[in-house]
Amino acid sequence: MKTKELKVRSTEELEKLYIEFCQKRQQLNFRVASRQQKNVRELRDAVKTIARILTILKEREIEKK
């Protein structure tokens, strides 16, 4: 997901997405390790999306103060 798409979402939605992408990352990591998944880029994209979500959540937390 792109940063623009994530910034539009509410904090609750971002927290749900964070949980979803963490589970997706775990599944992809297992598949890559067991060589069932050939496309490693999906794993990389999931990790980057998690980082984007956490960054946006942190920015919102700082703005509240």
C-alpha positions in Angstrom: 0.0 0.0 0.0 1.1 3.5 -0.7 1.6 6.1 2.0 -1.2 8.3 0.6 -3.7 5.4 0.9 -2.6 4.8 4.5 -2.8 8.4 5.7 -6.5 8.6 4.7 -7.4 5.7 7.0 -8.4 6.1 10.6 -6.1 5.0 13.5 -8.3 2.0 14.2 -8.1 0.9 10.6 -4.4 1.2 10.6 -4.1 -0.9 13.7 -6.2 -3.6 12.1 -4.0 -3.4 8.9 -0.9 -3.6 11.1 -2.1 -6.9 12.6 -3.1 -8.3 9.1 0.3 -7.4 7.6 2.2 -8.9 10.5 0.3 -12.2 10.0 0.9 -12.0 6.3 4.6 -11.3 6.8 4.8 -14.3 9.1 3.1 -16.6 6.6 5.3 -15.3 3.7 8.4 -15.7 5.8 7.5 -19.3 6.5 6.8 -20.0 2.8 10.0 -18.4 1.6 12.0 -20.4 4.2 10.4 -23.6 3.1 10.9 -22.7 -0.5 7.1 -22.8 -1.3 7.1 -19.1 -2.2 9.2 -18.1 -5.1 8.3 -14.4 -5.1 10.4 -12.9 -2.2 9.3 -9.4 -3.2 5.9 -9.9 -1.6 7.7 -10.4 1.8 9.7 -7.2 1.3 6.6 -5.2 0.4 4.8 -6.5 3.5 7.7 -5.4 5.7 7.7 -2.0 4.1 4.0 -1.6 4.5 4.3 -2.4 8.2 7.0 0.2 8.5 4.8 2.8 6.8 1.9 2.0 9.1 4.0 2.3 12.2 5.5 5.6 11.0 2.0 7.1 10.4 0.8 5.9 13.8 3.9 7.4 15.5 3.3 10.7 13.6 -0.3 10.9 14.8 0.8 10.1 18.4 3.3 13.0 18.3 0.7 15.4 16.8 -1.6 14.7 19.8 1.0 16.0 22.2 
